[in-house]
Amino acid sequence: MAKGLTTTVLHADRQSDIEHGAVHKPMHAAVAYGYRSSRELAAVFQGDKPGHVYGRQGNPTTSALEAKVSLMEQAAGTVCFSTGMAAIGSMMIALLRKGDHVVSSQFLFGNTNSLLQTLAAIGVEVTLADATDVAAVAAALRPATRLVFVETIANPATQVADLAAIGELCAARGVLYVVDNTMTSPWLFQPRTVKASLVINSLTKAIGGHGNALGGAVSDTGLYDWTAYPHIAPAYKKGKPATWGMQQIRKKGLRDLGATLSAEHAHRIAIGAETLALRMDRACGNALLLAHWLETQPGVARVAYPGLASHPQHARAREWFRHFGALLSFELREGVDCFDFLDALELVIKSSHLGDTRTLAIPVAHTIFFEMGAAQRAQMGIGESLIRLSVGIEDFDDLQADFAQALARTAG
Ligand SMILES: *Cc1c(COP(=O)(O)O)cnc(C)c1O
């Protein structure tokens, strides 16, 4: 990417001819695409010509968003899905078979953790490892290990995976390395720089940014040699080997599973992506100020944020990420009720979403991570009174004032 991320995204659509000279790609609601020549229709079906045939396998508006995500991640190709979970699930179902082994970070988005249990129930073997330490990931590898899955900054306790060393390990062993970049977004970090094979983004979060559309993406960095992957069907070994994995993920995920991103949501996400860098600069700046301030408050027992010197992976985060992210979590002093504190907040919204323009707070052990039970929560570093904050782009003084008044009322 020769130009900056924001310039690139703003002008991406114009690189291909847009209908009527529109400055961004219009919303294409058509389900079916007609061809004058039946031979051309057959060529598109067979993957010998680019084009659209039926909306379940994508539409021109979503294709334009895929091109933007590829530019942001400097990826060779991207497939968009209806949600981030659809992206992760489709990728795994397209690539894994019974008896295959997956090594995943134990510090994992709760629904991804649940998805791995679903896959385990149909014969995929799963090992959860402490991904902050490459040695733990290396020890978990087996001959049948097909892929290693990690998140850049885990949610809610903000552990930072040993991203570069795991990338070296996977490259040396020829194992597919999948990095979920949702918490950092391509503005803070590009997983291709640590040799990721595939990059996941929940477009619902920072990239869309406004909490008004669901979407997800799988991008191929082009670094993995798909000729070494045992389960690519002959039909998808078409053209350059670098495209084989994405052909299979697109066909299995969109055509067979139907996890398709609608044109309307693709359009909203594309508009959101135009301001990704501006919003992230502001939200991450707010998060850093808030983390430092919360750490000094007597009502607060501990704060987890990669931008704090007290964070175990602070040095790593400083080296790799442009900012330290917009998510932090904290525990109140013993005896202060986290529900009372949350209910005393007036501006901050009690909500499970993250990566929004608005600041959101949630008691995670009682909500998102409730179903998994206390033992696994403890393994993930989730205390029973942990509060997760997804910091938005409000004016900092207003955020600080809201936390100050809530602390004064409940922990003063
Ligand atoms: C939210 C999230 C997902 C899932 O995205 P959805 O769009 O909500 O399905 C996956 N990974 C991480 C790290 C997330 O935060």
PDBQT file of the ligand as one rigid body, heavy atoms in Angstrom, charges set to zero:
ROOT
HETATM    1  C1  LIG A 501     -16.984  -9.745  18.025  1.00  0.00    +0.000 C 
HETATM    2  C2  LIG A 501     -15.844 -10.629  17.739  1.00  0.00    +0.000 A 
HETATM    3  C3  LIG A 501     -15.980 -11.721  16.861  1.00  0.00    +0.000 A 
HETATM    4  C4  LIG A 501     -17.297 -12.065  16.206  1.00  0.00    +0.000 C 
HETATM    5  O1  LIG A 501     -17.786 -11.036  15.425  1.00  0.00    +0.000 OA
HETATM    6  P1  LIG A 501     -19.358 -10.854  15.115  1.00  0.00    +0.000 P 
HETATM    7  O2  LIG A 501     -19.347  -9.917  13.969  1.00  0.00    +0.000 OA
HETATM    8  O3  LIG A 501     -20.008 -10.325  16.332  1.00  0.00    +0.000 OA
HETATM    9  O4  LIG A 501     -19.874 -12.212  14.752  1.00  0.00    +0.000 OA
HETATM   10  C5  LIG A 501     -14.877 -12.500  16.620  1.00  0.00    +0.000 A 
HETATM   11  N1  LIG A 501     -13.695 -12.245  17.217  1.00  0.00    +0.000 NA
HETATM   12  C6  LIG A 501     -13.526 -11.228  18.066  1.00  0.00    +0.000 A 
HETATM   13  C7  LIG A 501     -12.188 -11.001  18.672  1.00  0.00    +0.000 C 
HETATM   14  C8  LIG A 501     -14.589 -10.377  18.360  1.00  0.00    +0.000 A 
HETATM   15  O5  LIG A 501     -14.429  -9.374  19.221  1.00  0.00    +0.000 OA
ENDROOT
TORSDOF 0
